[in-house]
């Protein structure tokens, strides 16, 4: 007897929930447009990995790019890191860019996009990479006072340098 009274409410709850979900999805689709999709006009299939793969940014030498803002904790493996900030007007893929010093310590960046006014920290020690922190994986500190740190692009051009106080 109790079940007969509950069934209409359960059915009503199902339809109200479905309507609410449909409204949320409609609002989401209206405010979050999907990126364009490549459509092939011939019978050849499209390799989406090729279509969506970012291309490295080639910047003219006179274009502002990334700046070494500061080296923090030089000599202490637990604190030591370099803070980089984008001064460019466009996103830059740092793949192949290098941080290096006079003692030939060199870190080569993986494919990593830094956006205008964005920044990231390169830690000397090991750790888990995030979108704003990357880790070199060294066992000992690399930087010392008086040393100059250089940032070079994938072609080897000097983009920024910083002398550690």
N, C-alpha and C positions, 0 to 999 in steps of 0.2 A: 504494500500500500504506500509506504514511504517512497519507494522507487518511482512510482507513477507521478508523485508530486515533484520530484527532483528532476526528472527527465526534461520537461520544458525549460527549466532554468539552465540546465547543462547545454541544451541546444542553443538557447539564446546567448549564453556565454561564448559558445564556439563562434557564432556569427559576429558578435561584437568584437571578439579578439581578432578574427580574420579581417574585419573592416578596419580596425585600428592598425593592423600590420600593413594592409594595403595602402592606407593613407601615409604611414611613415615611409614606405618604399617609394611612393610617388614623390613625396617631398625630397627624399634623398636623391632620387634620380634627377629631379629638377635643379638641385643645387650642386650636384657633384657630377659634372660632365665627364664621360670616359674619354681617354685620349684617342686620337684618330687611329684607325686600323688600316693597314695596308691591304688592298684588294688587288688580286691578280686578274688581268684581263685575258690572259692566255690560260692554257691548260696546265702550266707548270705550277707546282705547289710552292708556297712561300715559306722560307725558313725564317720563323719569327725570331730566332736567336740572332740572325744577321740584321733583321729589320730594327730590333730594339737595342742593339749593341751601341754604346756610346763611342764616339770618335774622339781621340785625343785632341785637346785644344792647342792649336799652334798659335802662339801669340807673337806679334811683332816685338822686337826688343825694346821699343819705346813705350810699350803698353804696360801700365801698372798691373801687378799680378798678386803675388803673395809676399808678405813681409814677415821676417823673424822679429817678433815683438820683444821677447825676452827669453833668457835661459835662466830657469829657476833651479835652485839647489845644486849648483855645480859641485861635483865631488862627492855627493851623497846619493848612492844608488837608489835609495828609497824615495827621495824627493825629486831627483834630477829629471827635468823635462824642458822641452823647447815649446814655446807658445807661438803659433803661426796665426796670422790673420789675413783675410783676403781684402785687398784694396782695389780689386778689379771690379769692372762693371758687369761682368758675366761670370757664369759658373766655369770652373777650371778643373779638368781631370788631372790629378797629380801623378798619374801612372808614369813611371820612369824618372820622375824628378828625384833629386838626391840632396840629402843633408850630409855635409862632410866637414872635416877639420884638417888642421895642419899635420896631424899624426896619421892621416889616411884612414880614420874611422869613417865609414860611409853607410848611410841608411838609404835604401832605394824604396820609394813609395809604391805600394800596389795601386790598382785602379781605385781611386778615391776622389770623389767630387767635392770640391769646396765652393760654396756659393758666395755671392757678393756680401761683404760685411760678416761673413762666417769666420769661424776660427776652429783650431784644433790644437791639441797638445800631443807631442811625441815624447813618450816616456822612454828612458833608457832601459829600464828593467822589463821583466816579463809581466804580462797581464792579459786580460781579455779586451780585445779591441771593441770600441763602441763608435758611434758616429762622430764623437768629438774628442776621443782619446784613443791613440794608437800606441802600441808597445813594440820596442825594438827587440827585446829579448836578450840583452847583454847581461853578463854576470857581475860586471864591475862598472863603476862610474866612468864616463867617457870625457866629460867636459871639465875644464879647469880655468881658473882666473887668468886673464890675459890672452886667452886663445880666441881665434876668430872662427866663427861658424858660418858656413856658406850654404845657401840654397840655390841649386842649379836646376834648370828645366831639363826635359828629356833630351834636348839637343846639346846640353852642356853649357848653356848660357847662364851667367851669374844673374840671379833675380833678386837676391837679398843677401846681406852679410851682417853679422852682429859680433862685436867684440865683447867678450865676457868681462865685466868689471872685476 
